[in-house]
Amino acid sequence: MTKTRLIIIGTGMAATRLVDELTRRVPEAFDICMIGDEPTSPYNRVLLSSLLAGELDESELTLKTPDWWSQNNIRILTGERVTEIDKAARCVTLANGTILNYDQLVLATGSKPICLPLPGADLAGVMTFRDLADVAKIRAAMKPDASAVVIGGGLLGLEAAYGLAKANVKTSLIHLMDRLMERQLDAEAANMLRDDISARGISFHLSANTKKIHGAGKVEAIELMDGTVIPADLVVMAVGIRPNIDLAQGAGLTTGRGILVDDQLATSDPAIFALGECAEHRGIAYGLVEPAYEQARILAAHLSADSAAYAGSVTATNLKVHGIHLFSSGDFLGADGSDVIVLRDRGLKTYRKLVLKNEGGTTQLTGCLLYGDTSDGLWYAELIRQQTPVNSMRPLLAFGRDLATREAA
């Protein structure tokens, strides 16, 4: 049997999950080559903050052992960069001049960290927090008595700040908005998070805009728009990511914010697919791991000639900070006409918020926000994802799966 030549550009978590799915479905159908410009084998990017904090060794981030790749006949080219895609000839060119032919091509090129165009942003000591190389640079700058400023109070910024503080670096965090993680938390949960993060030695400047970075050759301080000056030996920008679409644009593929894909994850060229952070589906470019994994499952099914369609993902968020448990999914704020159930126990520092909608007598869970106790988070997320009627469970729904399902039965 002639194998389909499949090239995957990218060696991140989305690409690795796709290969894993394909080898389980059709282990002999594809001749797979993965190409990535990072010099390491695929690793778990989600755990970078734990690596920075010294809670894990780099080896613990590895997604697959070397034996797994060889046993499944997967060729991996690390430290190699694809410079060109020739759609007509169905080949890719590497920076070293090597040309590789494909029958089908998958773009899993991920995203790039956004760097604010601030005066002083080019100084030594200004860094991003996105990959293993970034962690190595930050660690090298973490001298005794060092001070750091993290710009960005979203998921990535908080994880970077936690990692720095855990490593005994005096850490301040600057955030443009009035609360932390405003895309995943309401004001009450954000205040609880701020209190817990502050207890870990991190100071905050909220509703704060950075004016410039000071220093003579290297970072010395950050100045805010209100005139506040914060001393700093290093600055970490964690203000968001941008889909990496340069290669796709160079090939003439249709792009928006990301590489546009249909419900089978196909691009404007039917032989080329995209998934993960670089892909844009129905106007959304997801920057989270779970949607990428869902896309990998759908794409693997499609490439294996099974009927499959991707309809989008209900996103869920977990913060990777030791001792802090929060979970957010769906419409946690509550659209007009929604019902909101809130349980709070300030003594136990727990907060639970459920958002429901009722249409035609059917009640469904549309969002949830959990702080302190997140044990039922995945169950709530599945109810949201499956649009499960919860009429019979509603009286005890806020008390979790065990009570709610027992009473409904």
C-alpha positions in Angstrom: 0.0 0.0 0.0 1.3 3.4 -1.0 1.5 5.7 2.0 0.2 9.3 1.9 3.1 11.7 2.4 1.9 14.0 5.2 4.0 17.0 6.3 3.1 18.8 9.5 4.8 22.2 10.0 5.0 22.7 13.7 6.1 20.4 16.6 3.9 21.8 19.3 1.0 20.3 21.3 -1.6 20.5 18.5 0.8 18.8 16.0 1.7 16.1 18.5 -1.9 15.4 19.3 -2.7 15.1 15.6 0.1 12.6 15.1 -1.1 10.6 18.2 -4.6 10.5 16.8 -3.5 9.3 13.4 -1.2 6.6 14.7 -4.0 5.2 16.7 -6.5 5.4 13.9 -4.5 4.4 10.8 -1.0 3.5 11.9 0.2 2.4 8.4 -1.6 4.9 6.2 0.8 7.9 6.4 4.4 8.7 6.0 4.6 11.5 8.5 7.3 14.2 8.8 7.0 16.9 11.4 9.1 20.1 11.1 9.7 22.6 13.8 12.1 25.5 14.3 12.5 24.9 18.0 15.6 22.8 18.7 13.8 20.5 21.2 11.4 17.6 20.8 7.7 18.4 21.4 6.9 19.5 25.0 4.0 20.7 27.1 4.0 24.5 26.8 1.2 24.7 29.5 3.7 23.7 32.1 6.3 26.5 31.4 5.3 28.5 34.5 5.9 25.4 36.7 9.3 25.0 35.0 10.1 28.7 35.7 9.0 28.3 39.3 11.3 25.3 39.7 8.5 22.9 40.4 9.3 20.7 37.4 12.4 19.7 35.5 12.5 20.3 31.8 12.4 16.5 31.1 9.0 16.4 32.7 7.6 18.6 29.9 8.3 16.1 27.2 5.2 14.9 25.4 6.5 11.7 23.9 9.6 9.6 24.5 12.2 9.2 21.7 11.2 5.5 21.5 7.6 6.4 20.8 8.5 8.5 17.7 10.8 5.8 16.3 8.4 3.0 17.0 5.7 4.8 15.1 8.0 5.7 12.3 7.5 9.4 12.7 10.3 11.6 11.3 10.9 14.8 13.3 13.1 17.6 12.0 13.8 20.0 15.0 15.6 23.2 14.7 14.6 23.5 11.0 12.5 26.3 9.5 10.2 26.1 6.5 10.7 29.1 4.3 8.3 28.4 1.5 5.3 26.4 0.5 4.8 25.6 -3.2 1.1 24.7 -3.6 1.3 23.8 -7.3 4.3 21.5 -6.9 3.1 20.3 -3.4 6.4 20.8 -1.7 8.0 22.8 1.1 11.5 24.4 1.2 13.6 24.5 4.3 16.0 27.3 5.2 18.9 25.0 4.5 17.6 24.5 0.9 16.1 21.0 1.4 12.9 20.4 -0.6 10.3 18.0 0.7 7.2 16.8 -1.2 3.8 16.2 0.3 0.4 14.8 -0.6 -1.2 16.6 2.3 0.1 19.4 4.4 -0.9 20.5 7.9 0.0 23.9 9.3 0.4 23.9 13.1 2.6 27.0 13.3 1.1 28.2 16.5 1.4 31.9 17.5 3.9 34.6 18.3 3.9 36.7 21.5 2.8 40.3 21.1 5.5 42.8 22.0 4.4 46.3 22.8 6.1 49.0 20.8 7.2 50.9 23.8 10.2 53.2 24.0 13.0 51.0 25.5 11.4 47.7 24.4 14.7 46.9 22.7 16.7 47.1 25.9 18.5 44.0 27.2 16.3 42.4 29.8 13.0 42.8 28.0 11.6 39.4 27.3 8.6 37.4 26.4 7.2 34.2 28.0 6.3 31.7 25.3 8.7 28.9 24.9 11.6 27.0 26.5 14.1 29.5 25.2 12.2 32.3 26.9 12.3 30.4 30.2 16.1 30.0 29.8 16.6 33.7 29.2 14.4 34.7 32.2 16.2 32.2 34.5 19.6 33.6 33.4 18.3 37.1 34.4 17.0 36.0 37.8 20.0 37.1 39.9 19.9 37.3 43.7 17.8 40.4 44.7 16.6 40.9 41.2 13.3 42.7 40.6 10.9 42.0 37.7 7.9 43.6 36.1 5.4 41.5 34.2 3.2 43.4 31.7 -0.2 41.7 31.3 -2.7 40.4 33.9 -4.2 37.6 31.8 -3.5 33.9 32.1 0.0 33.9 30.7 1.1 37.1 32.7 -0.1 35.6 36.0 1.7 32.4 35.4 4.9 34.2 34.5 4.6 36.4 37.6 4.0 33.4 39.8 7.0 31.6 38.4 9.2 34.6 39.1 7.9 35.2 42.6 8.3 31.5 43.4 11.9 31.8 42.4 12.3 34.6 45.0 12.3 37.5 42.5 10.6 40.6 43.6 7.7 40.8 41.2 5.3 43.5 40.1 2.5 43.1 37.6 1.0 45.8 35.4 -2.4 45.3 33.8 -4.3 47.7 31.6 -7.7 46.6 32.9 -9.3 47.1 36.3 -9.3 43.4 37.2 -7.2 40.3 36.5 -8.2 37.8 33.8 -11.1 39.9 32.7 -11.8 37.6 29.8 -12.3 34.6 32.2 -13.4 36.1 35.5 -16.1 38.4 36.9 -15.2 41.1 39.4 -15.8 39.0 42.5 -13.7 36.1 41.4 -11.0 38.5 40.1 -10.8 40.1 43.6 -10.4 36.7 45.2 -7.6 35.9 42.8 -5.8 39.1 43.4 -5.9 38.5 47.2 -4.4 35.0 46.7 -1.8 36.1 44.2 -0.8 39.1 46.5 -0.2 36.6 49.3 2.5 35.0 47.1 4.5 38.2 47.1 3.3 39.8 43.9 2.3 43.5 43.8 -0.2 44.9 41.3 -0.8 48.0 39.3 -4.3 47.7 37.8 -5.9 50.1 35.3 -2.3 51.0 34.5 -0.7 51.8 31.1 3.0 51.6 30.5 4.6 54.7 29.1 8.2 53.6 28.6 11.0 51.4 29.7 14.1 53.1 31.1 17.7 52.0 31.0 21.1 52.6 29.7 21.8 49.5 27.6 19.7 47.3 29.8 16.4 47.6 31.8 16.5 49.7 34.9 12.8 50.7 35.4 9.4 51.0 33.9 7.4 54.3 33.9 3.6 54.3 33.9 1.4 56.9 32.2 0.6 58.4 35.6 4.2 59.0 36.3 4.8 56.0 38.6 8.3 54.5 38.2 8.9 50.8 39.1 12.5 49.6 39.4 13.1 46.5 37.3 16.1 44.3 36.3 13.9 42.5 33.8 10.6 43.0 32.1 8.4 40.2 30.8 5.8 41.1 28.2 2.8 38.7 28.4 0.1 40.8 26.7 -1.2 38.2 24.3 -0.4 36.2 21.2 -0.9 36.6 17.5 -1.5 33.6 15.1 1.7 32.8 13.1 0.4 33.1 9.6 3.4 34.5 7.7 4.1 31.2 5.9 0.5 30.7 4.9 0.3 34.3 3.6 3.4 33.7 1.6 1.8 30.7 0.0 -1.3 32.7 -0.9 -3.7 30.9 1.5 -6.7 32.9 2.7 -6.1 34.5 6.0 -7.8 36.7 8.5 -6.5 37.0 12.0 -5.5 33.4 11.5 -5.4 30.9 8.6 -9.0 30.5 7.6 -10.3 26.9 7.8 -13.6 25.2 7.2 -15.4 22.5 9.3 -12.8 19.9 8.2 -9.9 22.2 9.1 -9.1 22.6 5.4 -7.6 25.9 4.1 -8.4 27.6 0.8 -6.2 24.9 -0.7 -7.9 21.5 -0.3 -4.6 19.7 0.2 -3.5 22.0 3.1 -5.0 22.0 6.5 -4.4 24.1 9.7 -5.2 23.6 13.4 -4.3 25.1 16.7 -3.4 28.7 17.5 -2.7 29.6 13.9 -6.1 28.6 12.6 -9.2 30.7 12.4 -12.6 28.9 12.3 -15.9 30.7 11.9 -14.2 34.0 12.9 -12.5 32.6 16.1 -8.8 32.0 16.5 -8.6 29.9 19.7 -5.5 30.4 21.9 -6.1 27.5 24.2 -5.0 23.9 24.2 -8.4 22.1 24.5 -9.8 23.6 21.2 -6.5 22.5 19.5 -6.9 19.0 20.8 -10.5 18.9 19.6 -9.4 20.1 16.2 -6.7 17.5 16.1 -9.3 14.8 16.7 -11.6 16.0 14.0 -8.8 16.5 11.5 -7.4 13.0 12.2 -10.8 11.6 11.5 -11.2 13.5 8.3 -7.7 12.5 7.1 -8.6 8.9 7.9 -11.6 9.1 5.6 -14.1 9.2 8.5 -17.0 11.7 8.5 -16.2 14.5 10.9 -16.9 18.2 11.3 -15.6 20.8 13.7 -18.4 23.1 14.9 -16.2 25.2 17.2 -15.3 24.8 20.9 -16.7 25.8 24.2 -13.6 27.2 25.9 -12.6 26.5 29.5 -9.8 28.1 31.5 -7.6 26.8 34.3 -4.8 28.8 36.0 -1.6 26.9 36.5 -0.6 28.4 39.8 0.0 26.0 42.7 -2.6 26.3 45.4 -5.0 28.4 43.4 -8.0 26.7 41.9 -10.2 28.5 39.3 -12.2 27.3 36.4 -14.2 29.3 33.9 -16.2 28.1 30.9 -18.8 29.5 28.5 -20.9 32.7 29.2 -19.7 33.2 32.8 -21.0 36.8 32.9 -24.6 36.0 31.8 -26.2 37.4 28.6 -29.5 39.4 28.9 -32.3 37.1 30.0 -30.0 34.6 31.7 -30.6 33.2 35.2 -27.6 33.4 37.5 -27.1 31.1 40.5 -24.3 32.1 43.0 -22.9 30.2 46.0 -20.2 31.8 48.1 -18.4 30.9 51.3 -16.0 33.6 52.2 -14.7 31.5 55.1 -13.6 28.7 52.8 -12.7 31.2 50.0 -15.0 29.4 47.6 -17.2 31.0 44.9 -19.5 29.2 42.4 -21.5 30.9 39.7 -23.7 29.2 37.2 -25.4 30.9 34.2 -28.6 29.3 32.7 -31.0 30.1 29.9 -34.5 28.9 29.5 -36.0 28.5 26.0 -39.4 26.9 25.4 -39.4 25.3 28.8 -35.9 23.8 28.5 -33.2 25.0 30.8 -29.6 24.7 29.8 -26.3 25.6 31.5 -24.5 28.3 29.4 -21.6 29.3 31.6 -19.9 28.5 34.9 -17.2 30.2 37.1 -15.7 28.3 40.0 -13.1 29.6 42.5 -11.6 27.6 45.3 -13.4 24.3 44.5 -13.2 23.3 40.9 -13.8 19.6 41.2 -17.0 19.8 39.2 -15.6 22.1 36.5 -15.2 19.5 33.7 -18.7 18.2 34.3 -20.2 21.7 34.1 -18.2 22.3 30.9 -19.5 19.1 29.4 -23.1 20.1 30.2 -22.4 23.5 28.4 -20.7 21.8 25.5 -23.5 19.2 25.0 -26.3 21.7 25.6 -27.8 19.2 28.0 -31.2 20.0 29.5 -30.8 20.5 33.2 -34.4 21.0 34.3 -34.5 18.0 36.6 -31.1 18.9 38.1 -31.6 22.6 38.6 -32.6 22.6 42.3 -29.2 21.0 43.3 -27.1 21.9 40.2 -25.0 24.4 42.1 -24.0 21.8 44.6 -22.2 19.7 42.1 -22.5 16.5 40.1 -23.0 14.0 42.9 -26.0 15.7 44.5 -27.5 17.0 41.3 -27.4 13.7 39.4 -28.5 11.6 42.4 -31.6 13.8 42.9 -32.4 13.8 39.1 -32.2 10.0 39.0 
